[in-house]
Every structure is written in C-alpha cells, then in structure tokens.
Amino acid sequence: MIEVLIDDLITYLDKEKDGFAEIPEDFFDRLRKTINELEKKYKAGDLDPIEEDKLRTLKRLRRQLFEKRFGKLVRLAMLQALGFDDVQLPHHILPVEAKFFQDLVKLMEEFRKEILE
C-alpha cells in the first residue's frame, strides 16, 4: 500500500509539469490516513528504518504535490481576478481545490476593487 502511494505521488508530480494531474478525489484522504497510521507506529517505536524512510518520503512528496498545485491555483486565481477571460480550471480539479480557487478569486477581486476603485 505504501509503495503504491509513493508511486502514485511520483506519477502525479511528473504529470504536474504539463498541467494539473488527474487525482482521484479520495487520494489525499487515503494518503492522510496512511501517514497518520505510520506516525502512530513511529511514536510507539514500532517502525523499522525502512518504514521510517517511507514515511518521510510520503510526507515530502505530498508537500511537493501540494505546493505545485497550490502555486498553479494561486496564479490562475490572480489572472481571473485581474480580468483575464480565458482562465479555466481543468474539469478534473479536486472539489476542495475548486472551492479554494473560487474563494481566492473572490478575495482578490474584493482587494482589487478596494485599492483601484
């Protein structure tokens, strides 16, 4: 299971180079549960060195994927808030990301209006 998650993260990170990777809706929940389970084992002293390395790898890759997608969402939100009409999110964006995007656009538009109008 852990190896599959690591492989999936590497695949998604690679696909992020060309746009937004298509990620299953439950992926981050599964990843969170696995990391939490490993952290509990770690705190109890039940992880061997290989599992500890896998835990660090999962956390590092998760953060990298988050940062890539976060940056793209922020840039797209900025473009939309500045009035660029051709800004579109991919249809396969995660619901939590779509909500973040819409909330961020709204906040940026309000800020722009406060300063410029």
C-alpha positions as CSV (number, residue, x, y, z in Angstrom):
1,M,0.0,0.0,0.0
2,I,2.7,2.5,1.0
3,E,4.7,1.7,-2.2
4,V,1.6,2.3,-4.3
5,L,1.0,5.7,-2.7
6,I,4.7,6.6,-3.3
7,D,4.5,5.5,-6.9
8,D,1.2,7.5,-7.4
9,L,2.7,10.6,-5.9
10,I,5.7,10.4,-8.2
11,T,3.4,9.9,-11.2
12,Y,1.2,12.8,-10.2
13,L,4.3,15.1,-9.7
14,D,5.6,14.1,-13.1
15,K,2.2,14.9,-14.7
16,E,2.1,18.3,-12.9
17,K,4.7,19.5,-15.3
18,D,2.1,19.7,-18.1
19,G,-0.8,21.0,-16.1
20,F,-3.0,19.6,-13.3
21,A,-2.6,15.8,-12.8
22,E,-5.9,14.0,-12.6
23,I,-6.0,12.8,-9.0
24,P,-8.8,10.6,-7.5
25,E,-11.0,12.5,-5.1
26,D,-10.1,10.1,-2.2
27,F,-6.4,10.2,-2.8
28,F,-5.4,12.8,-0.2
29,D,-7.7,11.1,2.4
30,R,-6.0,7.8,1.8
31,L,-2.6,9.4,1.9
32,R,-3.5,11.2,5.2
33,K,-4.7,8.0,6.8
34,T,-1.6,6.1,5.8
35,I,0.7,8.9,7.1
36,N,-1.3,9.1,10.4
37,E,-1.0,5.3,10.8
38,L,2.7,5.4,10.2
39,E,3.2,8.3,12.6
40,K,1.3,6.4,15.3
41,K,3.6,3.4,14.8
42,Y,6.6,5.7,14.8
43,K,5.6,7.3,18.1
44,A,5.1,3.9,19.6
45,G,8.5,2.8,18.4
46,D,7.1,0.2,16.0
47,L,8.6,1.4,12.7
48,D,11.6,-0.1,11.3
49,P,14.1,2.2,9.5
50,I,12.7,1.3,6.0
51,E,9.2,2.3,7.1
52,E,10.5,5.5,8.6
53,D,12.1,6.3,5.3
54,K,8.8,5.6,3.5
55,L,7.0,7.9,6.0
56,R,9.5,10.7,5.3
57,T,9.2,10.1,1.5
58,L,5.3,10.2,1.6
59,K,5.4,13.5,3.6
60,R,8.0,15.1,1.3
61,L,6.2,14.0,-1.9
62,R,2.8,15.1,-0.6
63,R,4.2,18.5,0.3
64,Q,5.7,18.9,-3.2
65,L,2.5,18.0,-4.9
66,F,0.5,20.4,-2.7
67,E,3.0,23.2,-3.4
68,K,2.8,22.7,-7.2
69,R,-1.0,22.6,-7.3
70,F,-1.3,25.5,-4.8
71,G,1.0,27.7,-6.9
72,K,-0.9,27.0,-10.0
73,L,-4.2,27.7,-8.4
74,V,-3.0,31.0,-7.0
75,R,-1.6,32.1,-10.3
76,L,-4.8,31.2,-12.1
77,A,-6.9,33.0,-9.5
78,M,-4.8,36.1,-9.9
79,L,-5.3,36.1,-13.6
80,Q,-9.0,35.7,-13.3
81,A,-9.2,38.4,-10.6
82,L,-7.3,40.7,-13.0
83,G,-10.0,40.1,-15.6
84,F,-8.4,37.6,-18.0
85,D,-11.3,35.9,-19.6
86,D,-9.6,32.7,-20.8
87,V,-8.8,31.3,-17.3
88,Q,-10.3,27.9,-16.8
89,L,-9.8,25.2,-14.3
90,P,-9.5,21.6,-15.6
91,H,-12.6,19.6,-15.2
92,H,-10.8,17.0,-13.1
93,I,-9.7,19.5,-10.4
94,L,-10.5,18.3,-6.8
95,P,-13.6,19.8,-5.2
96,V,-11.5,21.3,-2.3
97,E,-9.2,22.9,-4.9
98,A,-12.1,24.4,-6.8
99,K,-13.6,25.9,-3.7
100,F,-10.2,27.3,-2.7
101,F,-9.9,28.8,-6.2
102,Q,-13.3,30.4,-6.1
103,D,-12.8,31.8,-2.6
104,L,-9.4,33.2,-3.6
105,V,-10.7,34.8,-6.7
106,K,-13.4,36.5,-4.7
107,L,-10.9,37.7,-2.1
108,M,-8.5,39.0,-4.8
109,E,-11.3,40.8,-6.7
110,E,-12.5,42.5,-3.5
111,F,-9.0,43.6,-2.8
112,R,-8.5,44.9,-6.3
113,K,-11.8,46.9,-6.0
114,E,-10.8,48.3,-2.7
115,I,-7.5,49.6,-4.0
116,L,-8.4,50.6,-7.5
117,E,-12.0,51.8,-7.3
